[in-house]
Amino acid sequence: MSAGASGGAEAFIRAQTAIAETPLLPGLRLHLASEITPIWQASEEFLREAGIEPPFWAFAWPGGQALARAIRDAPAMVQGQRVLDFAAGCGIAAIIAAQSGAALVEAAEIDPLAIAAIRMNAALNGVTVTTLAEDVVGSPCRWDVILCGDVCYEAPMTAHILPWLRAMAAAGAEVLVADPGRAYLPREGLVALSTHAVPTTLELEDGTEKRVTIARLLPS
């Protein structure tokens, strides 16, 4: 994203969101939207692209909140480690990893607005997060820990990413997946580590609370 485009994206995010905290992570401040439909429509107009992906970056989804909370509760998970927040959304897990002493934190997203939001949210919380504006699936492993906030919500997405994530686990990375009960995450090859009750809204989910399990993904 060019400097001019980045500036336009930042202005758009400021206009469409408000700075707020999340239920599970008091003290963490993020640029968040209150409703999905208006910001989705506004994003389509801003990017001049109909049928774009939903603006996942504008919300603190249950999976990301739970994963970030797990790291805040047990910072040794990331201390001194090279961390990737994969499909990072608003960057909530990346920010908490940086606050918890990770040696390096990278956040990968293919949505240019998400990239801008991650940078803004990191700055808002006084941490450094390197953004990767690309699909990193297929990249060789250069991370110690890979954080996956909630990535198995569609069959095509799961089929695209899961073999790579398992390969990353086989290469020695600790791959942590937050599962709020999505249908497409396989039940096998996961070791549950913790469970978190995350308040949510009917605007985003099918209930007012999601129970999210943080699990380690095994190589096979």
Disulfide bonds with the S-S distance in Angstrom:
none
